[in-house]
Amino acid sequence: MRSASVVLGFALLLAGCRFVVLDPSGPIAAKEKQLILISTALMLLVVLPVIILTLIFAFWYRASNTRANAMPTWAHSNAIEVVVWTVPLLIVITLGWLAWTTTHALDPYRPLEGNGTPTLEIDVVALDWKWLFVYPGENIATVNEVAFPVDTPVRFQITSDTVMNSFFIPGLAGQIYAMAGMRTELSLIANKPGTFGGLSANYSGAGFSGMRFKALAMSPGDFDAWTRKVAASGRPLDTAAFDDLAKDKSNSPVVYYAPGNPGLLQGLINKYRHAPPPAHAGH
């Protein structure tokens, strides 16, 4: 009864958890979920029979079972050898083919096609310990909050002004690294309105746990209203404002900037392209 109570208690606790990766809200995340489920099912074709047969063999060949045949000279079976080599080989071949095709199909650099709507360009800069989002077309910028219309292709161009981080919105797309002196890209589409959690998936120092942001998928009208709010309430993202922002701050609040310095991303890439990597605040 005690063991059953422990198992039931854990089950009830886990029932309140929401596995965001398995509850996608966009086509990219949905395909990644499908890949995870297919890969897991293929590997369980080996794992489950091994577990079940181990329990069966342990029960049947226990010392008290006089009906089990003892075969002390048995050493080889062609049938068993065929099964234990052929089945894993087929699974590895299938997983290899699946990984090859989906790696190209889900290439984060590949532009996405929407319903005739133009792609929204957003520049992303990883800082200690916050995310800066710059909208070149709208000439605004935000900290720890990014918004985009639903059913609209979004293309993130990503770099870092500090150590390496990993940009990740689990409910909408996979993760990709943000590195100083380099530009990486990630494309996504949100197919329903909502607020999605974003984070850094690569440990980067003492403030890493607070390096989170909100991704807001909105209707086109709400997105236009949001951009107007940012433009009206922000301050210019000039050199002094960026230098102050780049200072070490944990659990940074949401901040708006307007105008947003559309050339900032390329400027940061050029800054480190022929220079040593930036020194981390904790070193």
Salt bridges, closest charged atoms under 4 A:
ASP23 OD2 - ARG18 NH2 2.98
GLU121 OE1 - ARG155 NH1 2.79
ASP128 OD2 - HIS280 ND1 3.56
ASP161 OD1 - LYS271 NZ 3.18
GLU185 OE2 - ARG155 NH2 3.02
ASP244 OD2 - LYS249 NZ 3.45
